[in-house]
Amino acid sequence: MLRLVWYYALLNVIVSPWLETRAQSTSAICESSFSWMDNQQGQSPCLVGAYMMSPCLVEPSEAVVLGLVAGIDVNAYLPPGGSNFYTATTCMCSSVTYSLLAACGLCQGFTYYSWTDWIANCPSNLVSDGSYVDSIPSAVSVPTWAYLDVASGNGFSLQAAEAAAAKDPADVTATAKGTSAPTIGLSSFSEPSYTFSVPSYTFSEPSISIPTISIPTGDSTTTFHTKKKVNVGAIVGGVVGGISAVFAGVWAWMKRQARKAANLATATPPATSTPDLEKLTAASPGGAPAAHSTEYFPTTLDATPGPPPVLYNPDDPATFPDAQTFANLAPGGPGPTLPTAATTPSNASHVPSTGTTGYTPTQF
């Protein structure tokens, strides 16, 4: 801080001869984009701020606002009081002078202190917000935005000042001692709001045209909308496959029937021929059988099966056995007669005995 004080003191000594001839002045240069801060006389806020400090000085012409230089220990104009370069006076503790010096720092590309920091070393009886208690020099006019309230926002508002300059560019000129904010409601300005719109994108589905098939039906025409393509190859293949399957089934069935008929023909026994009785009796006179021969009496059996046997039922008299059968089956009875076979015995000379032998069936 001591270095900064010596810097301002040395600079003041250098420019003092020039200031004596030019009165209140400034070496600060604002950027062109902040030209709206100038008063109607084209004076920058830095020069107007120098004029607003002069009424509180012993030599008003010594009031000067030096330009800020990058790279030193300060990037804003220092508050009044304490060991700083400026003395705490009604001029320096006014919000009008504070706003002008804050705008002077901004237009050079620097910053500014808050309102509470600016008046930290100011006695309360020297502080004024929204007003200037001293007389405005006749050689200057003050822009209306310098009278905006700074206590509510605790500092200078660049956006509110620019809006006030656009709404009412008139200046406040020299008046009697003690000037306050003009009656234009400048303190009601609020910082502008910024609205960002996001571009909207619309996505639409591609349109698909569906072909139609018209079939004339007398006086009217029926229209069908096809939803998908018909696979003709698949249909033809299915039909051919179905017909092939039918033919294969018929061929297999015929083959099976032919095989079944062949098996039945093989299983049928050959017809039994009746022995030639004449050859059996031709060897001996009178019809006697020849030696080494056996008489054969064929018996014709009925191949037709009889009725199924009837089971005995004590409640059904029709199933009771007859008297003959009952006598044969009774205890001590003769029992059933079994069939016997008579054969012709043979001796060492193999001479057959006279008479005939045969099979006599016995009926139960």
Stockholm file with secondary structure:
# STOCKHOLM 1.0

chainA/1-364         MLRLVWYYALLNVIVSPWLETRAQSTSAICESSFSWMDNQQGQSPCLVGAYMMSPCLVEPSEAVVLGLVAGIDVNAYLPPGGSNFYTATTCMCSSVTYSLLAACGLCQGFTYYSWTDWIANCPSNLVSDGSYVDSIPSAVSVPTWAYLDVASGNGFSLQAAEAAAAKDPADVTATAKGTSAPTIGLSSFSEPSYTFSVPSYTFSEPSISIPTISIPTGDSTTTFHTKKKVNVGAIVGGVVGGISAVFAGVWAWMKRQARKAANLATATPPATSTPDLEKLTAASPGGAPAAHSTEYFPTTLDATPGPPPVLYNPDDPATFPDAQTFANLAPGGPGPTLPTAATTPSNASHVPSTGTTGYTPTQF
#=GR chainA/1-364 SS CHHHHHHHHHHHHHHHHHHHHHCSEECCCCCGGGGGGSCTTCCCHHHHHHHHHGGGSSSGGGCEECCCCTTSSCSSCCCSSTTSSSCCCTTTTBHHHHHHHHHHHHHTTCCCCCHHHHTTTSCGGGCBSSEECSCCCTTCCEEGGGGSCCTTTTSCCHHHHHHHHHHCCCEECCCSSCEECCTTCGGGCCCCCCCCCCCCCCCCCCCCCCCEEEEEETTEEEEEECCSCCCHHHHHHHHHHHHHHHHHHHHHHHHHHHHHHHHHHHHSCCCCCCCCHHHHHTTSGGGCCCTTCCCCCCCCCCCSCCCCCCCCCTTCGGGSCCHHHHHHHSTTSCCCCCCEECCCCCCTTCCCCSSCCCEECCCC
#=GC SS_cons         CHHHHHHHHHHHHHHHHHHHHHCSEECCCCCGGGGGGSCTTCCCHHHHHHHHHGGGSSSGGGCEECCCCTTSSCSSCCCSSTTSSSCCCTTTTBHHHHHHHHHHHHHTTCCCCCHHHHTTTSCGGGCBSSEECSCCCTTCCEEGGGGSCCTTTTSCCHHHHHHHHHHCCCEECCCSSCEECCTTCGGGCCCCCCCCCCCCCCCCCCCCCCCEEEEEETTEEEEEECCSCCCHHHHHHHHHHHHHHHHHHHHHHHHHHHHHHHHHHHHSCCCCCCCCHHHHHTTSGGGCCCTTCCCCCCCCCCCSCCCCCCCCCTTCGGGSCCHHHHHHHSTTSCCCCCCEECCCCCCTTCCCCSSCCCEECCCC
//
